Amino acid sequence: MRRIVIGIGIGIALLLVAVSLWFVGGGGGPRVMMPTPRIYEQPDQELFEDLPPSLQKTEVELMYVTDRAPEKDENDNLRYGFGRSGSLAFGTVTVALGGPTITWEDLLEASRTGRRLNPLHLSLESVVEIARASPDPLPFWKEAGQIVYEPTAQARRREDVKEFRRALARRLALTPRKEVFVYVHGFNNTFEDAVFAMSEFWHFLGREGVPIVYTWPAGYPGVFGYTYDRESREFTVFHLKRMLLAMSGFPEVERIHLIAHSRGTDVTLAALRELTIWAWASGLDPEVQLKLHNLVLAAPDMDVQVFEQRMLAEHIAFSAHRVTIYASPNDKAIGYAERFFVGPRGRMGTVGLDKITAVDKAVMEKSGANLAIILYDRLSSPDLDESVTATTATARGQARTWS
């Protein structure tokens, strides 16, 4: 049975991983690996059980897709800044978990304890751009009431998609779980911030499936950073939509799990809104067409009323098998945005029970959407026993697993 749950608390592995995407960028010093999710500190919870030997290493290799403009650092190495590119590129990036002397056994032990003797620093080892697609827009014209693309450009675009499919298929062949985990970062995140967050996420997810970082042109420095990133959000929606639509059409991909954080939730819902409208208008079920199994929105930096329109009025709640939203009334970062935008009911990332109206609850419950809004007050809360639900269900059973 599909159900809507509004719970208070924190304790499951997925939630701890989602809210651990706390790194907003720009901090000093090296990045340190996130604390071990509490569920893995318990002796009956196995981490990396049956993990293939090829993945038992201290490095994490991710795929990335980006519309950041490519640059060169002082050593002529590829890097990505906050500049925008009309060409969507993809490649691989390798992150080292721990220093050069750490072994897999050391990493495994550190990943199972809440009290590490030494911090594990993360470092970017390599960035390899595999291919860059044709720039948008493609040449086009209107003919007999239809949009027609220039044949050579359209053929080249098809080859771009095939090359992405071949690269993704190679990664899927290495894992028994033919699923893709896509992470969309938030405001003020650099390319490095995004890949570090996803490397931690995928590591504590058990290194299953294929991890993909979708990284958009955020991270503009100075006082205009938020306004630049907000406009970059508008710019990147088209490219994220293109990637999701292409990937859902690959037979090798059985499921897609989409995880968005902060301003990335707005990017994600804007893209899903357009894909949802397209699917319904085409007589298709968007959940089936997009292969979207889990949609996770952590600390959504969105106006509450805009969120209601997207998720409920425009039926995005039915574009995924399961939708889980994590929010906290005490989220300071979203609190700043809340004061800046001064929405009548605030931001979704700081939503409390007082902001979830009786109408919202009734609509969510009657719709039958598999939607959970989980509110947390502090990271130290170990259980979900205190809950407010629209049905008799509990948050513990609703959001415990990806399956």
SERO-469557 format. One line per 3 residues: number of its first residue (from 1); their letters; for each residue y, x, z of C-alpha. Coordinates in steps of 0.02 Angstrom, whole numbers. Last residue first. Layout:
<pts>
NUM> A> Y/X/Z ~ ...
</pts>
This chain:
<pts>
403> SWT> -79/722/-125 ~ 80/807/-64 ~ 38/775/117
400> RAQ> 112/719/281 ~ 247/604/216 ~ 187/428/255
397> GRA> 59/457/391 ~ 179/538/513 ~ 322/426/461
394> TAT> 237/277/539 ~ 190/112/457 ~ 217/-57/542
391> TAT> 352/-101/418 ~ 540/-72/409 ~ 516/70/531
388> VSE> 613/147/674 ~ 528/299/746 ~ 499/395/906
385> DLD> 324/468/888 ~ 374/585/749 ~ 339/746/840
382> PSS> 393/925/870 ~ 582/909/891 ~ 643/1088/890
379> LRD> 730/1076/721 ~ 856/955/790 ~ 918/779/755
376> YLI> 804/725/615 ~ 808/573/503 ~ 666/538/382
373> IAL> 700/415/242 ~ 534/369/160 ~ 512/278/-6
370> NAG> 352/217/-87 ~ 439/70/-170 ~ 368/-102/-128
367> SKE> 531/-184/-181 ~ 529/-299/-30 ~ 541/-155/94
364> MVA> 676/-60/2 ~ 782/-215/-28 ~ 766/-272/153
361> KDV> 810/-101/222 ~ 961/-84/109 ~ 1021/-260/154
358> ATI> 1002/-223/339 ~ 1115/-74/314 ~ 1071/108/330
355> KDL> 1233/187/389 ~ 1207/145/573 ~ 1033/223/568
352> GVT> 1112/389/526 ~ 1155/472/360 ~ 1220/649/366
349> GMR> 1142/702/201 ~ 1185/534/123 ~ 1370/568/137
346> GRP> 1499/453/216 ~ 1509/263/223 ~ 1685/235/155
343> GVF> 1686/405/68 ~ 1811/532/134 ~ 1778/666/1
340> FRE> 1831/818/102 ~ 1776/752/272 ~ 1602/714/206
337> AYG> 1595/882/117 ~ 1623/967/285 ~ 1489/860/366
334> IAK> 1366/911/230 ~ 1376/1089/297 ~ 1374/1032/479
331> DNP> 1214/927/470 ~ 1217/834/636 ~ 1184/659/567
328> SAY> 1028/734/488 ~ 944/688/325 ~ 776/712/239
325> ITV> 735/596/94 ~ 557/569/31 ~ 515/480/-132
322> RHA> 333/452/-179 ~ 253/403/-345 ~ 415/443/-434
319> SFA> 524/346/-556 ~ 509/187/-451 ~ 640/241/-323
316> IHE> 751/279/-473 ~ 773/90/-485 ~ 954/82/-547
313> ALM> 1009/-30/-403 ~ 896/59/-279 ~ 900/248/-297
310> RQE> 1053/271/-406 ~ 1161/131/-337 ~ 1113/166/-158
307> FVQ> 1149/352/-181 ~ 1322/310/-249 ~ 1350/205/-92
304> VDM> 1295/347/23 ~ 1406/476/-64 ~ 1299/625/-109
301> DPA> 1263/797/-37 ~ 1080/755/-2 ~ 1011/856/145
298> ALV> 837/875/70 ~ 786/759/-73 ~ 600/765/-111
295> LNH> 531/677/-265 ~ 342/683/-264 ~ 227/626/-404
292> LKL> 336/634/-560 ~ 223/626/-712 ~ 381/585/-812
289> QVE> 299/450/-919 ~ 192/379/-780 ~ 334/367/-654
286> PDL> 454/309/-790 ~ 343/161/-841 ~ 382/138/-1025
283> GSA> 458/-7/-1124 ~ 580/108/-1213 ~ 728/38/-1116
280> WAW> 632/68/-954 ~ 600/249/-1003 ~ 777/287/-1063
277> ITL> 856/210/-908 ~ 739/314/-799 ~ 777/473/-895
274> ERL> 964/446/-875 ~ 949/410/-689 ~ 828/555/-668
271> AAL> 960/677/-732 ~ 1094/607/-616 ~ 968/603/-473
268> TVD> 929/787/-495 ~ 1108/849/-507 ~ 1155/745/-355
265> TGR> 1007/814/-258 ~ 1057/990/-311 ~ 1216/968/-211
262> SHA> 1112/984/-52 ~ 930/1023/-93 ~ 811/960/-227
259> ILH> 621/963/-234 ~ 532/892/-387 ~ 342/884/-390
256> IRE> 269/866/-564 ~ 90/812/-595 ~ -47/839/-725
253> VEP> 35/974/-830 ~ -82/1042/-965 ~ -46/892/-1077
250> FGS> 138/948/-1092 ~ 251/796/-1116 ~ 312/796/-936
247> MAL> 373/973/-964 ~ 484/924/-1111 ~ 563/778/-1019
244> LMR> 592/880/-863 ~ 672/1025/-959 ~ 785/915/-1063
241> KLH> 846/818/-911 ~ 884/981/-822 ~ 984/1037/-974
238> FVT> 1087/878/-988 ~ 1122/876/-801 ~ 1188/1056/-805
235> FER> 1368/1024/-857 ~ 1404/885/-732 ~ 1337/995/-590
232> SER> 1441/1138/-658 ~ 1592/1025/-626 ~ 1543/1010/-443
229> DYT> 1511/1196/-435 ~ 1687/1230/-496 ~ 1761/1106/-371
226> YGF> 1660/1182/-228 ~ 1705/1361/-272 ~ 1891/1331/-291
223> VGP> 1934/1416/-127 ~ 1845/1577/-173 ~ 1687/1624/-265
220> YGA> 1592/1521/-394 ~ 1412/1506/-332 ~ 1339/1375/-448
217> PWT> 1288/1388/-631 ~ 1116/1302/-624 ~ 948/1367/-561
214> YVI> 788/1272/-596 ~ 661/1373/-499 ~ 482/1343/-553
211> PVG> 327/1363/-444 ~ 155/1336/-526 ~ 14/1254/-429
208> ERG> -38/1313/-257 ~ 34/1462/-165 ~ -9/1387/6
205> LFH> 148/1282/22 ~ 209/1417/140 ~ 220/1542/-4
202> WFE> 291/1412/-123 ~ 435/1370/-7 ~ 471/1551/36
199> SMA> 477/1603/-147 ~ 580/1448/-186 ~ 715/1494/-60
196> FVA> 722/1674/-120 ~ 731/1615/-302 ~ 880/1502/-265
193> DEF> 977/1627/-161 ~ 953/1761/-295 ~ 1023/1650/-433
190> TNN> 1173/1617/-321 ~ 1192/1462/-215 ~ 1366/1396/-180
187> FGH> 1313/1213/-193 ~ 1131/1163/-204 ~ 962/1219/-271
184> VYV> 841/1127/-386 ~ 659/1173/-348 ~ 519/1124/-467
181> FVE> 337/1122/-410 ~ 215/1106/-556 ~ 37/1041/-549
178> KRP> -126/1092/-628 ~ -205/1138/-460 ~ -350/1254/-499
175> TLA> -225/1396/-524 ~ -220/1542/-647 ~ -229/1433/-804
172> LRR> -69/1346/-747 ~ 25/1510/-766 ~ -32/1535/-946
169> ALA> 6/1352/-984 ~ 185/1377/-923 ~ 214/1521/-1044
166> RRF> 136/1425/-1189 ~ 238/1269/-1149 ~ 400/1368/-1144
163> EKV> 358/1441/-1315 ~ 318/1269/-1382 ~ 486/1202/-1321
160> DER> 581/1341/-1410 ~ 476/1312/-1567 ~ 531/1129/-1568
157> RRA> 712/1187/-1552 ~ 689/1300/-1704 ~ 625/1153/-1805
154> QAT> 777/1050/-1752 ~ 895/1189/-1802 ~ 812/1204/-1974
151> PEY> 812/1015/-2001 ~ 996/982/-1954 ~ 982/839/-1831
148> VIQ> 991/655/-1878 ~ 1064/522/-1762 ~ 1017/351/-1829
145> GAE> 1118/203/-1897 ~ 1073/241/-2078 ~ 1129/422/-2056
142> KWF> 1236/492/-1917 ~ 1259/680/-1907 ~ 1192/829/-1813
139> PLP> 1212/1016/-1782 ~ 1128/1062/-1616 ~ 1238/1052/-1463
136> DPS> 1178/1153/-1376 ~ 1122/1332/-1398 ~ 949/1373/-1467
133> ARA> 831/1420/-1328 ~ 821/1587/-1239 ~ 652/1669/-1211
130> IEV> 552/1773/-1088 ~ 694/1829/-974 ~ 618/1952/-851
127> VSE> 693/1974/-678 ~ 616/2105/-564 ~ 597/2157/-382
124> LSL> 716/2043/-288 ~ 698/2081/-103 ~ 650/1980/49
121> HLP> 651/2055/223 ~ 514/2014/346 ~ 579/2029/524
118> NLR> 476/2131/647 ~ 373/2077/798 ~ 356/1903/730
115> RGT> 349/1761/855 ~ 309/1595/770 ~ 146/1660/702
112> RSA> 40/1617/552 ~ 146/1691/411 ~ 164/1856/504
109> ELL> -25/1874/510 ~ -42/1838/324 ~ 98/1959/283
106> DEW> 15/2098/381 ~ -154/2060/299 ~ -71/2065/128
103> TIT> -1/2236/169 ~ 175/2290/215 ~ 227/2467/170
100> PGG> 351/2425/31 ~ 449/2304/140 ~ 421/2119/168
97> LAV> 400/1974/48 ~ 437/2048/-124 ~ 511/1927/-251
94> TVT> 465/1929/-436 ~ 559/1830/-569 ~ 489/1758/-728
91> GFA> 576/1685/-880 ~ 669/1537/-950 ~ 832/1513/-1044
88> LSG> 936/1359/-1087 ~ 1077/1403/-1206 ~ 1249/1324/-1183
85> SRG> 1280/1453/-1048 ~ 1387/1436/-894 ~ 1450/1580/-786
82> FGY> 1401/1582/-603 ~ 1304/1746/-612 ~ 1137/1792/-687
79> RLN> 1066/1969/-690 ~ 982/2081/-817 ~ 984/2267/-778
76> DNE> 1111/2384/-857 ~ 1120/2490/-698 ~ 1294/2425/-652
73> DKE> 1231/2246/-675 ~ 1213/2155/-841 ~ 1250/1971/-871
70> PAR> 1160/1815/-932 ~ 1254/1648/-927 ~ 1177/1523/-806
67> DTV> 1085/1383/-896 ~ 925/1422/-805 ~ 736/1399/-800
64> YML> 635/1508/-682 ~ 453/1550/-661 ~ 400/1626/-498
61> EVE> 305/1782/-450 ~ 279/1810/-264 ~ 243/1985/-202
58> TKQ> 145/2025/-45 ~ -21/1998/-130 ~ -167/1878/-117
55> LSP> -128/1783/-277 ~ -254/1876/-387 ~ -382/1860/-247
52> PLD> -386/1670/-271 ~ -331/1572/-116 ~ -481/1483/-40
49> EFL> -384/1446/120 ~ -208/1513/104 ~ -154/1440/271
46> EQD> -284/1355/379 ~ -229/1236/515 ~ -350/1218/662
43> PQE> -272/1363/758 ~ -98/1285/762 ~ 42/1405/716
40> YIR> 29/1343/537 ~ 94/1169/585 ~ 246/1249/662
37> PTP> 318/1309/498 ~ 335/1500/509 ~ 516/1553/520
34> MMV> 607/1589/356 ~ 595/1761/276 ~ 747/1872/305
31> RPG> 879/1894/170 ~ 970/2060/179 ~ 1144/2076/253
28> GGG> 1296/1963/236 ~ 1292/1780/189 ~ 1360/1717/24
25> GVF> 1230/1585/-5 ~ 1186/1415/66 ~ 1026/1471/151
22> WLS> 960/1320/242 ~ 811/1283/130 ~ 713/1275/293
19> VAV> 742/1087/291 ~ 611/1066/156 ~ 484/1183/233
16> LLL> 493/1100/402 ~ 479/930/320 ~ 325/980/221
13> AIG> 239/1055/371 ~ 256/903/481 ~ 352/907/643
10> IGI> 521/822/635 ~ 593/669/717 ~ 668/499/681
7> GIV> 586/386/552 ~ 638/262/418 ~ 485/213/320
4> IRR> 468/112/160 ~ 295/60/101 ~ 173/64/-42
1> M> 0/0/0
</pts>
